[in-house]
Amino acid sequence: MSAEFIESLRQIEREKEIPFEVLVEALELALATAYKKSLNIEQDVNLRIEHSTGGGKSPYKVFRRLSVVADGEVQNEYAEVSLADARAKYNAAANVGDTVEDVVGERDMDRMSRIAAQTSKQVLVQKIREAERTKIFDEFNEKVGEVITGVVSRREGGNVLISLGKLEAILPIKEQVPTENYRFNDRVKVFVFDVRNTPKGPQVIVSRTHPSLIRRLFELEVPEIHDGIVTIKSVAREPGQRSKIAVASRDDRVDAVGSCVGHRGARVQAVVNELYDEKIDIVRWSADNRQFITESLSPAKVSSVQLNEETKSAFVVVPDTQLSLAIGKSGQNVRLAARLTGWRIDIRSESQVAKQAFLDAAAQLSTAPEDPEAEALLPPITFGDESNGDGS
């Protein structure tokens, strides 16, 4: 085998970043296919390429692997050799089950016809393509759960195709934000949440609606989150409209909310810009569920919180002026707060609570049985003054 051919493999290794060992394995399989075709062999053969230290015209030799079998049991002369022949020709210490190797001579190599060579080329190209696909799959499979930057290349049906350089990722309809307009050549950050190996090659599925997209964007913008000083405890999101994140600090000297907001809101504004002006509320996480629920309903003020641990529900009372703010437009604020905390939240205003308490008390009085002793303790009620008005 010529040095020029091996140098071609080295060039493929450099250009496609495929390990040379993988290319050699592909070449071995391709040669085995060509060898079988040129010699009209139906049985399997196993070839191996080895670098020859002897120099000369062919620095690489091709070996045929043969399995040692008992005398008289050879069924495939191209893959098996009897014990007696193995000891006589290849290795005097050979035993049944061992493997010996025989150099494929120049004569056999020359017998490979043009058709066999073409078959060899097709197998080699196919194996190189498979190795390249495997490499790309492994590369992007390691990026699942991360945010990468791509360029909008085109639309295919309702899906948007994002160019990532080596391939085009798919942004399905359900992973698109309705309020976002993906225009040709726009640079967008997307969340990689699935990589599939298909017959046509690796398929990368990305998202713009996934809640973890916000996590990763804050990691990029806030060094304290990237370094682990500040952690994002939970995220609740309604894509394109509003999101809430709960943050906590592991260092008492570092303000978690302030770190995420940044100087004059620069950090959070960078994330907002990336999400096309989606509103983001940053709240302080607390191990105290009452305090956490109170924080989650911000910017509304909360008067009191009552928890039911069994049903994991919270009854929240807010001032009358804060009720609409606590509920939010179409219930959005309380809905996001419930997702953020994991608690079912029921909100009432102070006047609603007072009215309900009055109605409950009245209902209890109307249904309570008569108690003569209790009535004796009640003060007399005067409906009118029966005196003459002169004090007598």
VENPEWO-V196512 format. One record per residue. PHI is phi in degrees with one decimal (* if undefined). PSI is psi in degrees with one decimal (* if undefined). NEAR is the number of other C-alpha atoms within 8 Angstrom. Layout:
# VENPEWO-V196512
phi=(PHI:PHI)
psi=(PSI:PSI)
near=(NEAR:NEAR)
This chain:
# VENPEWO-V196512
phi=(*:-74.2:-68.1:-63.8:-65.5:-65.2:-64.7:-63.2:-64.4:-62.2:-68.3:-62.7:-58.2:-70.5:-74.0:-100.7:57.9:-101.8:-54.2:-60.4:-61.0:-67.2:-66.8:-65.4:-61.2:-64.2:-66.6:-61.0:-66.2:-64.3:-66.3:-62.1:-64.1:-66.6:-61.9:-64.2:-71.8:-71.8:-102.1:54.8:-99.4:-92.8:-74.8:-72.5:-127.4:-130.2:-107.9:-137.1:-103.9:-135.4:-73.5:-97.8:-85.2:-80.7:73.2:91.6:-70.3:-119.3:-70.2:-119.4:-111.4:-111.2:-113.8:-105.6:-83.6:-127.7:-89.2:-81.0:-124.7:-64.7:-58.0:86.3:-113.4:-71.9:-111.0:-131.9:-66.6:-91.3:-130.2:-132.8:-143.7:-70.6:-62.2:-64.9:-67.1:-62.9:-71.8:-79.9:-102.2:-119.4:-151.8:-65.6:-98.7:-67.1:-129.8:-61.0:100.7:-75.5:-122.1:-119.6:-127.7:-125.5:-69.4:-75.9:-71.2:-61.8:-64.2:-66.7:-64.5:-69.2:-73.6:-67.2:-73.3:-62.8:-64.6:-64.6:-63.5:-64.8:-61.0:-60.0:-63.6:-63.2:-63.6:-63.3:-62.7:-63.7:-66.8:-64.5:-63.7:-64.4:-64.6:-66.6:-65.0:-62.4:-63.7:-65.4:-60.1:-63.0:-62.8:-81.2:-64.7:-73.0:-97.9:-61.5:93.7:-111.9:-107.3:-127.9:-102.2:-134.4:-122.9:-65.1:-102.5:-171.1:-112.6:-135.1:68.7:-92.3:-83.2:-110.1:-97.9:-110.5:-77.6:-112.8:97.8:-80.7:-157.4:-107.5:-85.1:-104.1:-107.3:-66.2:-58.3:-68.6:-101.7:-96.4:-85.6:-56.8:-83.9:-96.6:-112.0:-90.0:-99.5:-56.6:74.9:-69.1:-90.1:-134.7:-95.0:-129.0:-97.6:-86.4:-122.1:-162.0:-131.2:-118.8:-97.4:-113.1:-58.3:-89.9:117.2:-61.9:-123.1:-101.5:-105.0:-120.7:-140.7:-113.2:-107.0:-62.8:-57.8:-69.1:-59.9:-67.1:-55.5:-68.0:-65.8:-68.5:-63.2:-72.0:-94.5:-114.0:-60.0:-63.7:-73.4:-60.8:-83.9:87.1:-72.6:-110.5:-120.0:-92.2:-78.6:-157.8:-135.6:-127.5:-142.9:-117.7:-50.7:83.7:-117.8:-156.8:-138.5:-129.0:-128.5:-107.3:-123.5:-141.0:-112.1:-89.4:-119.4:-62.0:-81.9:-109.9:-84.3:-63.6:-65.5:-62.0:-63.9:-73.9:-72.9:80.6:-65.4:56.2:73.9:-65.4:-70.5:-67.3:-67.2:-64.6:-69.2:-59.7:-63.4:-66.2:-97.0:56.3:66.6:-69.8:-70.5:-130.7:-100.6:-107.4:-119.0:-86.9:-77.3:-143.3:-69.5:-79.7:-61.1:-61.9:-67.0:-64.5:-63.8:-59.5:-66.7:-66.6:-86.5:-59.9:-84.7:-75.4:-91.7:-116.5:-85.5:-157.2:-135.4:-115.7:-108.2:-117.7:-64.6:-65.5:-95.2:49.6:-123.5:-125.2:-106.1:-112.1:-112.1:-127.5:-58.5:-55.1:-73.0:-104.6:-61.6:-65.2:-69.2:-67.2:-73.4:82.4:-65.0:56.7:76.2:-65.6:-64.6:-70.1:-66.3:-66.8:-63.3:-64.7:-67.6:-65.1:-91.2:82.8:-111.2:-81.5:-114.2:-115.1:-108.5:-136.6:-83.2:-62.2:-67.4:-65.0:-66.0:-63.9:-63.7:-67.1:-64.9:-63.5:-65.1:-65.6:-64.9:-63.6:-65.7:-67.7:-65.8:-71.3:-101.6:-73.7:-70.1:-71.1:-127.5:-57.9:-66.6:-67.0:-66.3:-66.1:-83.7:-75.8:-68.4:-64.2:-110.8:-100.2:-90.1:-160.0:-100.1:-90.7:-75.1:-85.7:90.2:-107.9:88.4:-87.7)
psi=(130.0:154.2:-28.8:-38.8:-42.4:-36.8:-32.3:-39.4:-39.1:-36.3:-39.8:-39.6:-43.7:-41.7:-43.5:-2.7:40.5:130.1:140.7:-35.5:-36.7:-39.3:-38.2:-40.8:-41.2:-39.0:-38.7:-43.4:-40.3:-41.4:-38.3:-40.4:-44.7:-38.1:-44.8:-40.3:-39.5:-30.3:7.9:48.1:128.0:-27.9:160.2:143.9:156.7:111.8:152.7:138.1:133.6:141.9:131.1:129.2:-1.3:-6.6:-153.0:-168.2:-34.1:91.5:-10.1:134.5:151.2:127.9:147.6:123.3:134.2:133.0:133.6:125.3:168.0:152.9:133.3:2.1:14.7:120.4:-24.0:99.6:-15.6:-7.7:-8.8:155.0:143.9:159.7:-40.6:-45.1:-36.9:-43.0:-30.3:-36.6:-31.9:-49.4:114.1:-20.6:12.3:147.8:165.0:132.0:-16.0:169.9:130.6:163.7:142.8:130.9:130.8:117.0:163.3:-30.8:-45.4:-36.8:-39.3:-25.0:-11.1:114.1:174.3:-37.9:-42.0:-40.0:-39.8:-41.1:-42.1:-41.9:-42.7:-42.6:-43.4:-44.0:-41.1:-43.2:-37.4:-40.9:-42.2:-40.8:-38.4:-40.8:-41.0:-41.2:-43.6:-41.6:-47.1:-38.6:-46.4:-25.3:-30.0:-15.5:3.8:129.1:1.8:168.9:130.8:159.5:132.3:178.7:130.5:119.6:-42.0:174.1:143.0:100.4:-128.6:-8.0:151.9:130.6:127.3:121.2:125.2:17.7:-76.1:-21.1:175.0:123.4:155.6:127.5:95.3:164.9:-44.4:-14.7:6.4:145.7:123.4:-31.3:-5.0:141.2:109.7:103.7:155.2:132.5:4.6:136.4:125.7:149.1:131.9:154.3:124.4:116.0:-3.1:140.6:125.9:143.4:109.3:164.4:-25.5:2.4:179.4:139.4:118.0:125.0:126.2:166.3:148.3:-3.1:-12.3:133.6:-31.7:-13.9:-39.9:-40.4:-50.7:-35.3:-39.5:-33.0:-35.6:-32.9:-25.3:108.0:-33.5:-33.4:-42.9:-36.7:-6.8:4.7:-41.7:134.4:145.1:112.6:-40.0:158.0:135.5:132.7:138.6:97.5:133.5:-10.5:-65.9:149.0:155.4:137.8:141.5:125.7:152.5:153.0:139.5:-7.8:121.4:-21.9:-9.1:125.2:117.9:-48.4:-44.5:-37.0:-39.5:-33.4:-44.4:173.6:119.6:29.9:20.2:-40.3:-49.1:-31.1:-33.6:-39.0:-41.9:-42.4:-39.2:-29.1:19.2:53.8:27.6:129.4:139.3:122.7:127.3:117.4:157.7:125.0:147.3:142.7:-21.5:113.5:-36.0:-45.7:-39.5:-43.3:-39.9:-45.0:-36.9:-24.2:1.3:147.5:6.2:149.1:143.4:135.1:-46.5:157.5:126.7:130.3:143.6:101.4:-33.4:-45.5:-2.9:51.9:151.9:134.9:114.3:132.4:131.4:156.3:153.8:-37.8:-12.9:-2.6:-50.3:-34.9:-39.0:-39.6:-42.4:170.9:122.1:29.0:16.6:-43.1:-47.8:-30.7:-45.0:-37.6:-39.2:-41.7:-38.1:-42.3:-24.9:11.2:147.5:124.7:126.5:119.9:135.2:150.6:164.4:-40.0:-36.1:-40.5:-42.8:-42.6:-41.5:-37.3:-40.9:-43.8:-38.7:-41.2:-42.6:-38.9:-36.6:-39.4:-38.5:-26.0:-3.9:138.5:154.8:138.4:103.6:-39.0:-39.2:-36.6:-32.2:-25.2:-14.0:141.0:149.3:147.7:123.6:119.7:-20.9:164.8:113.0:3.9:172.9:-2.8:-1.4:9.5:-3.9:*)
near=(9:9:10:6:8:9:8:8:10:9:8:10:12:8:6:7:7:12:7:9:6:9:13:9:8:12:9:12:12:14:10:11:12:13:12:13:10:11:8:6:9:5:8:8:10:11:12:9:10:8:7:9:5:5:7:5:6:10:13:11:12:11:12:14:13:13:12:16:12:9:8:5:7:11:5:7:7:9:13:12:12:13:13:7:9:14:11:8:7:10:9:8:5:10:7:9:7:8:8:11:9:9:8:10:6:6:6:8:9:7:8:13:8:6:6:13:10:8:11:12:9:9:12:12:8:8:10:10:8:8:10:10:10:9:9:10:12:8:8:10:9:6:9:11:8:9:12:8:9:12:12:15:10:8:8:7:4:7:10:14:13:13:12:10:6:6:6:10:12:12:14:12:8:4:11:11:9:6:5:8:5:7:6:8:7:8:8:9:10:12:15:15:10:9:13:8:8:7:4:4:7:12:10:12:12:14:14:12:9:9:9:9:13:10:10:10:10:13:10:8:9:11:8:9:12:9:7:7:11:13:10:11:9:9:15:12:9:8:9:12:7:11:14:15:14:14:15:13:11:8:7:6:4:9:8:11:11:7:10:11:13:10:6:5:8:9:13:12:9:9:12:12:9:9:8:8:8:12:8:10:9:11:12:12:10:8:6:6:7:9:9:13:11:11:10:13:13:10:6:9:11:11:8:7:12:8:9:8:6:5:5:9:12:12:11:13:13:15:12:8:5:11:13:8:10:15:13:10:8:5:8:9:12:12:9:13:13:11:10:13:10:6:9:8:10:8:11:11:12:10:8:8:10:8:8:8:8:8:8:8:8:8:8:8:7:6:6:6:4:4:6:6:6:7:7:7:6:6:5:4:4:5:4:4:5:4:7:6:5:5:5:5)
